[in-house]
Amino acid sequence: MKAKEILTGKEGGNLFLLGNEAAVRGALESGVSVACTYPGTPSSEIGDVFYKIAQDAGVYFEFSSNEKVALEVSAAAASAGLRSFVFMKHVGLNVAADSFMSAVYIGVKGGMIVLSADDPSMYSSQNEQDNRIMARLAGIPLLEPSNPQEVKDLMKFGFELSEQFKIPVLMRTTTRISHMRGVVDLGPVVKGKKEGFFKKDPAQYVVMPAYVVKMRKKLMEKLEKIEEVANNFPLNKIIDRGGKALGIVTSGGAFNYVMDVVSENNLKVKILKLAFSHPFPEKLVLDFINSVDNILVVEEVEPVMEKEVLTIIGKYNITKKAYGKLDGTLPRIYEYNPDIVSEGMAKAVDEELIKREKFSTKLPLPLRPPVLCPGCPHRATFFALKKAIKKLKLKEEDIIYSSDIGCYALAIQAPYKMADYSISMGSSIGIGCGFAKATNQKVISFIGDSTFFHAGIPPLINAVHNKDNILIVILDNRITGMTGGQTNPGVPIDGMGNPAPEVSIEDIARGTGAGFVKTIDPIDLKKTEEIFKEALQFKGVAVVITKHPCAMITDAENRKKGISIKYTIKQEECTKCLICVKNFTCPAFFIKKDGSVSINPLLCDGCGVCVQVCPKKAIEVKK
Amino acid sequence: MKKVYKIQLIGVGGQGTIKASTIVGEAAMKKKLNVVMSEVHGMSQRGGTVVTELKIGDAYSPLVEEGAADLMIAFEPAEALRALNKINKESFVIVNSSPIIPFTVSLGISEYPDLSSVFKELRVKISNLLVIDAQKIAKEAGSIISENMVLLGAAVATPNFPIEKDLIIQSMKENLPPQSIETNLKAFEMGFKEVKM
């Protein structure tokens, strides 16, 4: 399947889609006009697909500079009567939260869906927050799909619901739904409105206290009516397997595990699957509780529905047992799988469930942590900086490396060990400001180009204004790399694939009044080292921009041009000092069984930085 | 066919594990079978282990239960051991014999197991084991990149595989670049012929 088919796939046909791809198709079948995002795993493929098809679909799409801006663009479009779709990873909703909370008060005219891709078990994330709690904090209707087909169906329902009640709708997926493929039946693609019109009404669109007091009341009234819809929503369904001893309340990915365990063990239980789970459909759940002897709640990650169920049990003086996370039947943390759910269900049904023999091995298994790619310019930046630090005889314990969210955080690994503190997008500089004030240690902050545009500018202004002594290294690889290579404001192309103004990081840095601002191509190790030496000795805010395209870009360009340069080792000149392997750590290098060093031609990217690293000049272009 | 046929694929980033899985999934769809698949994206992909799981038939979750895989395709020998918890002695297991040694081994912070003990351990545990040098076969077919299609060919030739060869080939044609399809088909056929179970 090709990305274009997500747009061109005909009504009545079907496609094998990722949950993320199904979200795009759902938006297209709903007549979406505006889509925006800041990329973040596990939501990134939604934007990648829009980037490829937006022009043909007649949809406006942008990679906004951060999630808050994306949400604002989406909210404005919706208040002008257009259908809009904004999507992000779970922690992106924290960035957007300030506007998100108020956008729910204000409401919309055109339908608006906010998609939050949560990441249970934190495969690519800094925390495991459950944004179903965010739905309750904001007072926004919440949809929880269990598979790609449902993602698409709930997108369509969500837009309708949003327009009917003039309120944005939150869709919460998890990694296993975003990155699950399944068969999706296609409906017709609907062309969205080309242009909206904003009808002025400050009492609805301005959050002055006098107005929000009324909005707050109206929101609660809306939610009451919406709960009625949830009570009768056809995808909030009961699956009766012929028994009433146990009723299982479940949603999202957890539902799938429940179903597989129930089928495999032929369990006689009743299941209530909630796809529309906030406002919590009290009547539906109460009737369900009354129809069974005991209840088990299976959900990822927090005991959100479990507490809702317990509230109902308390409110109506019901004496039934509710199994779940709170009583230890199921684990509180991390994502579930069929085995975990089976173990929990065995306790609730009090019988032995199918358990298979599990093989294991005593042999050692090699570690494969994520690494900087061969040819990654960040490696050159770190190598040159390490050298400058050594030459200036600075001690590692006297330096604090404040890192950020992006590939460069991989410098946490040996031998670089250049990530001591990292908590959120843009935090490297703000945290750096704090360390600069609190300690006498040298502070070095690392931040990427996209992350700088996202949340790095306010803390840079803070550092300058508050006279911090800090070195800020902006690793500008001309792309949003970690998430797979999306455009950002620093490159001359926008989300529609059209030419766009390049926003200059150097001009921004100069504009703040930082005393030392220099840009260097890190592939030139010597010059980079010299600039770092100067910057490290500068008193005040020093900004060094190391600018070189991501290896993903150069690889693609070389492929297009048919260029293939590979490096090799002149074995007769190699003294096996292993600087290339142990200090530079390009993954293309390896030590053979006989102890000689070799470069894997399949991995070598041809960047040639290793030639500068080798003290014996024993690396050359492979003929 | 069994009610649900479960496939576990495991490899290293860049080996085409996800592509091979998608081809199987779309072929299952062509056969009007229900199919669900789970794949790994993002940070976990940068040179790391890549796991995809498929369930074909009457299943909701794409994750294969421990010890329940009907078929495992390991694109790398040590990775076969990493997914050992998903297979049982009746599973069909196809292992590529070409190792990919990560830099952590060169750095001395992790150890790569001795290959002969890897295969010995697998042989003791599994009755239906097929070890093939997919790298060598792919090279013979014309491109080392076609390793994944060699392994897929072998998988399709295993006795209980639920989808016909021609549907897989059709799916390959729809999922692989036209300029490399000839090489990939050759690699697939060569892999297919490796199975004499």
Contacts between the chains, C-beta under 8 A, distances in Angstrom:
chain1	res1	chain2	res2	distance
A	1	B	22	7.5
A	1	B	26	6.5
A	1	B	174	7.0
A	1	B	175	6.9
A	14	B	29	6.8
A	16	B	22	7.0
A	16	B	25	5.1
A	16	B	26	4.8
A	16	B	29	5.2
A	16	B	35	7.2
A	16	B	37	7.8
A	18	B	39	7.7
A	41	B	41	6.1
A	41	B	42	3.3
A	41	B	43	6.5
A	42	B	41	6.5
A	42	B	42	6.5
A	44	B	41	7.3
A	44	B	42	7.0
A	45	B	41	7.1
A	123	B	40	7.4
A	123	B	42	6.7
A	123	B	43	7.1
A	123	B	44	5.3
A	124	B	41	7.8
A	124	B	42	4.0
A	124	B	43	4.1
A	124	B	44	6.4
A	146	B	60	7.4
A	147	B	36	7.0
A	147	B	60	7.3
A	176	B	38	6.2
A	176	B	61	7.9
A	176	B	62	7.5
A	176	B	63	7.4
A	179	B	38	6.5
A	179	B	39	5.4
A	179	B	40	7.1
A	179	B	41	5.4
A	180	B	36	6.4
A	180	B	37	6.9
A	180	B	38	5.5
A	180	B	39	8.0
A	180	B	62	5.4
A	181	B	22	7.1
A	181	B	25	5.8
A	181	B	35	7.9
A	181	B	36	6.9
A	181	B	37	4.0
A	181	B	38	7.7
A	181	B	39	6.8
A	181	B	62	7.5
A	182	B	35	7.2
A	182	B	36	5.0
A	182	B	37	7.4
A	182	B	62	7.9
A	183	B	29	5.4
A	183	B	34	6.5
A	183	B	35	6.4
A	253	B	61	7.3
A	255	B	60	7.2
A	256	B	36	8.0
A	256	B	60	3.9
A	256	B	61	3.5
A	256	B	62	7.8
A	257	B	60	7.8
A	257	B	61	5.1
A	257	B	63	7.5
A	259	B	60	4.1
A	259	B	61	7.3
A	260	B	59	6.0
A	260	B	60	5.5
A	260	B	61	5.0
A	260	B	65	7.6
A	263	B	58	7.1
A	264	B	65	7.8
A	337	B	61	7.7
A	337	B	63	4.9
A	337	B	65	7.9
A	338	B	61	5.8
A	338	B	63	5.8
A	338	B	65	4.7
A	339	B	65	5.8
A	339	B	66	5.1
A	342	B	65	7.6
A	356	B	65	7.0
A	356	B	66	6.1
A	356	B	67	3.2
A	356	B	68	6.0
A	356	B	88	6.2
A	357	B	67	5.6
A	357	B	88	6.3
A	358	B	66	5.1
A	358	B	67	5.4
A	358	B	85	5.2
A	359	B	67	7.2
A	359	B	84	4.3
A	359	B	85	6.2
A	359	B	87	6.5
A	359	B	88	7.5
A	359	B	125	5.6
A	360	B	84	6.2
A	360	B	85	6.5
A	361	B	81	4.8
A	361	B	84	5.6
A	361	B	121	5.9
A	363	B	81	6.0
A	363	B	113	4.1
A	363	B	114	8.0
A	363	B	117	6.1
A	363	B	118	6.6
A	363	B	121	6.2
A	364	B	110	7.3
A	364	B	111	4.0
A	364	B	112	7.4
A	364	B	113	5.4
A	365	B	78	5.8
A	365	B	81	6.0
A	365	B	82	5.7
A	365	B	110	7.9
A	365	B	113	7.0
A	366	B	78	5.7
A	366	B	101	6.9
A	366	B	102	5.2
A	366	B	104	6.3
A	366	B	105	5.5
A	366	B	110	4.9
A	366	B	111	6.7
A	366	B	112	4.7
A	366	B	113	7.9
A	367	B	102	6.7
A	367	B	104	4.5
A	367	B	109	6.8
A	367	B	110	3.9
A	368	B	12	6.6
A	368	B	47	6.2
A	368	B	48	4.8
A	368	B	49	5.4
A	368	B	102	4.8
A	368	B	104	7.2
A	369	B	47	7.8
A	369	B	48	6.8
A	369	B	104	6.9
A	370	B	43	5.3
A	370	B	44	6.8
A	370	B	45	7.5
A	370	B	46	3.7
A	370	B	47	6.1
A	370	B	48	5.2
A	371	B	46	6.2
A	371	B	47	4.7
A	371	B	102	8.0
A	371	B	103	6.5
A	373	B	46	6.9
A	373	B	47	7.5
A	407	B	46	7.7
A	410	B	46	7.6
A	414	B	107	6.6
A	414	B	109	6.7
A	415	B	107	7.7
A	482	B	42	7.5
A	482	B	43	6.4
A	483	B	42	7.0
A	484	B	41	7.8
A	484	B	42	7.6
A	581	B	103	7.7
A	581	B	106	5.1
A	581	B	107	7.3
A	582	B	106	7.8
A	582	B	107	6.3
A	585	B	103	6.0
A	585	B	107	6.9
A	586	B	103	8.0
A	587	B	47	6.1
A	587	B	102	7.4
A	587	B	103	4.6
A	589	B	103	7.3
A	589	B	106	6.8
A	590	B	101	5.9
A	590	B	103	7.2
A	590	B	105	7.8
A	590	B	106	5.3
A	591	B	106	5.0
A	602	B	144	6.9
